[in-house]
Amino acid sequence: ILLTIIILFGGAFLYNKFFYKRSYKEVEQIMLNAAKTHFEEYPNMLPTTINNSISISDDDLVAAEEMKPISEYLKDENASCSGNVNVTNINGNYRYTVFLDCGKGKYQTKKFIDYIKENVPTTDSGNGLYSLNNELVYRGDNVDNYIQFSGKIYRIVKFSEDRPVIIYTEKSNSVVWDNRYNVDKQSNSGINDYSVSRIRDTLNELYDDDTFLSDEDRLLVVAHNLGIGKRNNNDIDKTGSLENAVILENQYIGLLPVYDFLNASIDEDCVDTTSKSCVNYNYLAKYRNSWWTSTPCDSNTYSVFRITNGSVSVANASKNSYLRPVLYLANDVIYVSGDGTSESPYIIR
């Protein structure tokens, strides 16, 4: 019996060492585990600033004796692989992202933004992806910008500094933007300052809700500067300069500013904040319920812009409208599958 056990275990060891070929996914997992072990031993090497990253290569992990050379796992003489693990500080927690490159025709971990740039050409007319305001922006009423994230369906509004900016598509709660007492109005009509608003509190509670975002998916959401500046009905600016004149830093969840809604329309008559034509050729106008933007109206201290019947309108902050949360994802999220259609939304990790 003892001899049989020795033979079985010895055979398994020899097979695993000399013959068993691991998949590329298995090698990625080996690199991930090696990096986590390494930084558990050397935590002072981890980035201390939010959104900052460091990278460690497969050679460094081999030198630290955390893993064997990649070639010993793959056992493929025709594959020459290298890799690295990026570690990013996400609100004091750390996201580990593995990149493995074994050459075209073999296997390459691909960033989502790189997949988009290689497979979705930009256009200057009709539905599609536009280069606009130094960003890649989806415009039109029939665009393939669906993405599945944390078990829910979103639409990709744009890529800002290579970060996917996504907006929730499913029906959420109907809430007030703010209902604090307003001295100017002498009633609980709300104060149109997002930084102290009820809706900001509601969004932050939603962000922390595990039924909305899992811990794992929360690590893919990065802090961003949220533009909360005011504008008026006649403003024609679509660059974001009005909204971004006032910034709320390091926000993990927010709402869509008005200019992003305007840019989604390709109707030439969508020229100012409340142009009725902005409802045309605009995928963001298809949401039937009224929903809040992050943009206050500059004519008073209690009015906020919302989207009603596909057009921008003004409402007291104390009114009820639906939430459409907006998230910024990391610029190094990995493409897994999908083509952005409603039938096959993008899958990332």
N, C-alpha and C positions, 0 to 999 in steps of 0.2 A: 504493500500500500504506500509506504514511504517512498519507494523508488518510483512508483507511478506518479505520485504527486510531484516529485522532483522533475520527472520527465515532462509532465504537463506544463508546469510553471516555467521550466527551462526552455521548452519549445515556444511557449507564448512570448517569453522575453526575447528570444532570438528572432522570432517572426516580427515582433514589434520593432526591434532595433534595425533589422537588415532588410525586411521585405515589405512591411506595412507602409503604404503610401497614404499620407493624410491629405484631405481635401484642402483647397485654398481657404475655405471657411474655417476649417479646423486650425490652420496655421494662423489665421487672424486671431482666433480665440487664444491660441498659445501666446502670441505677442501681447494681447490684451492682458492676460493673466500675469505675464512676466513684467509688464510695465507697472501694474498695480502692486505687485510684490516689491518691485524696486523702490517705488515711491513711498510705500509703507516703511521701508527701511531708511529712506532719506526724505522725510516730509519737508525739510527746509528747502528742497529744490523746487517745490510746487509753486506756481504763480500765486501771488497774494492779491493782485488787483483784478477786479471784476472784468470779465471778457478777455483777459490776457491769457496767452497760451505758451506752452513750451513743447518741444518735440524731442523725442528720444528715438534713435535709429535701432534697427535690428542688430547692427554691429556693436552698438553700445550695450545692448541687452545681453549679447553673447559675451562681451568682454566682462560684464558684471556677473557672469555665470547664472543669469536668470533663465536662459534658454539656450538651445543648441543652434547652430547655423540653420537657416531655412532649408538649405539643400538636403540636410539630413532628415527632415520631415517629409519633403516632397518626393525625394528619390527619383527625380526626373532630370536626366542628363541634358534634355533639350530646353529646360526652363532655367533662366537666370533671374533670380528674384531679389528684390530689396524691399525694405519697408520701414515705416516709422509709426510711432504712436504720438498723436497730439493730445495734450492734456490742457483743458480749458477751465478757468475758474468761473463757475456759474453760481453767483450769489453765495459764495463760500463753500459750495460743493464742487466736485470735479467730474467733468465729462471726459472720457477716454475715447478717442477716435482712431481706429487703426487704418492705415493705408498700406496696401500690398501691391507691388508692381512687378509682374512677371512678364511684361512685354505684351504688345498687341498680338492677338490671336491666342494668348494664353489666359491671363487674368490680370485685371487692373481694377482696384477699388476706385470708384469715380465719385467725385463731389457732385451734388445735385446741380449746382450752378454750372459746372463744366459740362454736364450732360445737356443742360438747356442750351448753352452756347453752341454746342456741337450739333444739336439735333433740331432746334427750333429757331429758324432764321428770323431776323427782325424784318419789319415791313414799314412802309410809310403811307400805306393806304389800306382801307378795309379792316376786317377783323384780324387781330393777331397781337404780336409782341412788338412794341415800339421802343426805340431808344429815345428817351425823353427826360429832360432835367437831370442828365447824368445818371439815369436809372433805366432799368428795363421794365416797361409798364405794359400790362395787358389792357387792350382797348377793344371795344366793340360789344356786340350782343351775343356773339356765338364764338367764344374762345375756349380753347382746351386748357383750362387753368385749374382744374379740380385736383385737390390733394387730400389724401386721407392722413389724419394726424390724431393720435391718441384715441383711435376708434371712432372719430367723427369726420365729417366732410367739411372742408374749407374751400375757398377760392384764393388763388394767389393773386394779390393785387399788383405786386411789383417785386423786383429785386433791388434792394437798396444796399449799396456797398456789398453786393453779392449775397445779401441776406434775404431769404424769401419772407415777404410780408404777407400774412394770410388773414383772411376774414371769415368768421364763422357763418355758415349758411343755414344751419338748422334753427328752428324756432326756439328762442330763449325766453327769459322772463321779461315781463313788461314792468318797467321801473321808472321812478322819477329821476331826472337829471340832478335836481337839487330842490329841497323844500325848506331851506332855512328861512328865517325871518329876514326880509329885505327892507331896510330903512327907507329907501327911495320909494318903494311901492307900498310900504306900511302894511305888509301882509306876508304870509309864508309862501311867497311866489318864487323863492329860491335866489341864489347868488350865482351868476354865471362865471365863476372862477373854478376851472376844473381842479386845480390843486387842492381846494378845500371842499370839493363837491361830494354829495352822497354817492354819485355814480362811480367815482373813483374808489370809494370804500367798497361798494358792491363788487366792482371788478377785481379788486385785490382779494376779497373773500372768495370769489370764483376761482381765481388763480390758485389759491391754496386748497381748493376742494379736490380731493382725490378722485371724485367721480367725474370731474371735468378734465383733469390732467393727472396722469400717473407720475410717480416720482421719476421714473426713467425718462418719460417724455418731457417732463419739466426741465431736465438737463439740456434739452435741445432748444429751449427758449432763452434768448439772450436779452440783456438789458439794452434799451435804446432811449434816445432822447425823443420825448413826445411833444410835438408842437401844439400849444394850447392858446395861441394868439387869436385875437378877434378879427373879424372882417364884417363887411356890410353887404347889403343886397346888390349893390352896383359894382362891387369889386370884380374885375375881370382877370385878376392874377391867377395863374394855374401852376406857378412854380413852387408854391409852398412858402414864399417869403413872408406872407402875412401871418400864417399859422405858426411858422417857425421863428417869428420875431420874439415869441415867449416860449421858453423851453422848460420842460419838466424832465430832469435827468434821471437816468437809471430806472426806467419803468419796464416792467416785464409783461404788462398787459395794458391795453388801452382801447381807444375807439378810432374810427376812421376820420381824418380831417376832411373838410369839404373839398379841398383842391384835388384830393385823390378820387373823389366821386366824379368831379367835373372831368378829369382826365380820362376816365373810363369811357366816356361818350366820344364817338367819332363824328357826331353831327356838327357841321360847321356853324350852326346857329346856337350852339351851347357856348355862350360867350361870357356870361357873368353868373353870379352865385345862384340866382333864382330863375335862370332861363328855362322855360318850360321844355325847350327842345333837348335838354340834357337827359330826358327820359328815353330819347331815341338812341338806338344802337349802343346800349349800355347794359352790360350784364349785371351791374350792381343795382339797376332799377327794377329788376324782376322780382325782388323780394316784396311781397304784397303788404306786409305790415309796416307801419311807421317805425322808424328806428333812429336812434340818436347818433349824432356825430360828436366829435370832441371839440367842435368849433363854436365859440360864443358869438353872438351878434354885438357889434360895437355901438349900437344905438341906445342901449340902456344897460342896466346891471343885472337883468333877470331873464333875458331872452337867449335862446340857443338854437342853432340850426339842426334840423332833423330831416330825414328823407321820408316823404309822404307821397304815396302813389307814384313813386319813381322820380319825384322832383324834390329839390331842396326847398324847404319852407322854414318859417320861424315859429317857435313856440315858447311859451313860458317854461322855465326850467322845472316847475312843479307839475307839469303835465306828465302823463305816463306814455312811454314808448318802449319799444323792444331794444334789447341789447344785441349788438353784433360785435363781440369781442375781436380785437386785432392782436396778433402775436407776431413778433419778429423771431425767426428761426436762425440758428447759427449758420455762418457762411460755409462751414465745412460739413454740413449734414450730407449723408451718403445717399445716392440714388440706388434704389432697389429694383423698382419695376414701375410699369404704367406709362400711359401716353398722355395723361392729363384730361382725357375725356370723362364724361360722367359715368360711362360704363367701366372705364379702367383708369381711375384716378392715380396720380403719382403716389408711390409709396416710398418713404424715406426712413432712414434710421440714424 
